[in-house]
Amino acid sequence: MEAALALRPVERSVEEVLLPSMEEIAARHGTDSAAWALAARWGEGWLRRAHRLAPPPTRPLTVLIGDATADSLDPEALALRAFELFCARSGARVVTLPVRYLADISEVVPAFGPQTVVIAGDGVPDNEVARWAYQVRLATGPIPVVLFRRGAHGESIRSAAALPDGPYDAHRQALAAAEPAALTAKARTAAASGRFTREAERSLA
């Protein structure tokens, strides 16, 4: 990866070197092999370190990701880690929650004010994902829900569009879907601030 990064930006290094190398190992040895487990652990660690080193959020966008991968050795988990990294490097705040955990979600999710929800991976059955998405929508209101690497699943969330399989193209579409919601939230905040200012001026008059 160091040699790739000397010639390419991070995004291209991940999509053109890291992920294809992982796919080759999976195809050659199988995803139930020790070779895959070692490679997947390394790849996940690299992507998480790169995410931690990403600049702080610079855009008023929060992407809530419902992690529906089977586990950290699921091949789709590496694509998800890359998707998270690209979103963070684009200036968005990224919050990832496993879809199997529903307790207190009505309290946790509103604290982050997400503008879009991405359900990623196909390692969790549709009925469990649908319950999670329903609880999130109750907590956030009508914001876009999109699917990433959900495969043949997703029928239980009919209004959700599928993102491209490539993490780079997928993150661009996800952030584009979030922009209208972010602008609406900004307008509501500005309107509320204006009302508060007018009320304060009247009280002082």
N, C-alpha and C positions, 0 to 999 in steps of 0.2 A: 504493500500500500504506500510505503514511503516513496518508492520510485514512481508510482502512478501519480501521487500528489505533486511531485516535482514537475509533471508535465500537464496535469489536468486540475481543474477546480474540484472541490470535495464532491459535489453532486455527480460529476462525470466519473470520478474515481470509484464512487460507490456503485453506480449503475453499470459501468463498463468493465470494472475489474473485480470488486469484492463480490457482488451478487452473482455474476456469472461463474466465478470460481466456486462459490458455495453450491450452485446448481450442478456444476460438473462433479463435485465430490459426492453429492446426493445421488446423481445418476450412476456413478461408477461403483459406489460402495453401498448405497441404500441408506435410507434415513433411520434404520434401526441398527446401524453399525457404530463401532467405537470411533472410526474415522470421522463420521458425520458429527457425532456428539462433540468431539474435540474441536472440529472446525466451526460448528455452530456456536459453541461457547466463545471461541475466539472472536468470531464475527460479531456476535451480540455485544461482547465487551468493548470492541473497537467502536461500534456505532454509539453505544451509551457514553463512552468517553468523549467522542466527538460532539454529542448532544450537550454534555456538561460544559464543553468549551465554547459552545455557540454564544454569540452576543445576547444580551438581555432583550426582551421583547421591545420592539420599536413601533408596532402597529396596534391599533385598538381592536385586535382580533384574538379571540380565544377559540381554539379547536378542541372539542371534547371527543376523545377517542374511546369507543367501547371495544376493549380487547377481547375478541372472540376466537383467538388462537388456542390450540389445544394446550400448549405449554411452551417453555422457552426453546425447546428443540424442534418445534413445529417449523418447517421451512417458511411458512407464511410469517412467522414471528420476525425473521430478519428483514423481510420487505416492510413490515410495520415499523421496525426500528428505523429503517431508512426514511420512511414517510415522516415519522416524528422529527427526525433530524432535519429534513428539508423544510418542514413547516417552521421549525425553530430558527433556522438560518434565514428564513424569509421574514423574520420579525414578529411572528405570531407566538402567542402563548399556547403551549400544548399541555393538556391535562388528559392522562390516560387512566381509565378505570376498567377493571375486569368486569365483563358483563354478568358473571355469576354472583356478584356481590351487590345485593339490593338494599340492605339495611342502611338507613340514614341517607339514602341517596337524595331524598327531597330536601335535605339540609345542606348537603355537600355541594351539589351541582349549582344551585343558584349563587353560591358564594363566588363562583368563577365567571358567571355570566357568559356562557359560551354563545357564539354566533352560528355555529354549525356543529353537527354531530356526525362522526364517521364511525361506522361499525366495520371493524377490520378482522379478517380471518374467517375460516369456515370450520373451526374445531368445536363449536358449541351449537347445539340443536336450535332450530328456528324458534321453537316455543319459548326457550329461555331468553333468546335474543329479543324476541317480541316483548316479553315482560319487561326487560330492562329498558328498551326503547320507549315503551308506554310510560314507565315511571319517570324517565328523563323528560319526556314531553309534558307531563303534568307539572314538572318542576320548572321548565324553561319557557313553556308556551310554544307557539308555532315557529320553530326554526328549522332550517333545512337538515335533512338526514340523508346521508349518502353511504354507499357500501364500497369497501375496498377489499379486494381479494376474498370475496364471500363465496365465490364459485357458484355452484348450483343452488346454494341457499339464498335466502332473501325474499322468498315468495310471501312470507308472513308480514313483510313491510312493503306494501305495494307502492307507496308513494316515494320510496327511496330509489334514487338513481345510482347506477353503478359507475364507479370511477375506473379509469384505465388501470391495467395491472402494473404498469411502470410507476414506481414511487414518485419520480420527478413530475411526470405529467399529472399523476393523481393529486399531488399536493397543490399544484397550480389550480386545478379545477376546484378542489375543496376550498381554497382560500377565496377564489372568485365567487363561490356560492355563499361564503360568509360575508362578503362585502356589503350587500344590501341590508342585512340584519345589523351589521355594525353601524351603518349610516343611520338606520332607524333608531338604534339605541342612543347614538350621539345626539340626534335631533330631540329625542325625549328628554335627555339630560339638559340640553340647552334650554328647552321650553320650561322645564321645571326650575332651572336657575333663574330664568327671566321672571317667572311668576314670583319667586321668592324675593328677588330684588325689588319688583314693583310693590309687593306687600310691605317690605321693609321701608321703602320710601314713603308709602302712605302712612305708616305708623309713626314716622318721624315728622310728617308734615304738620 
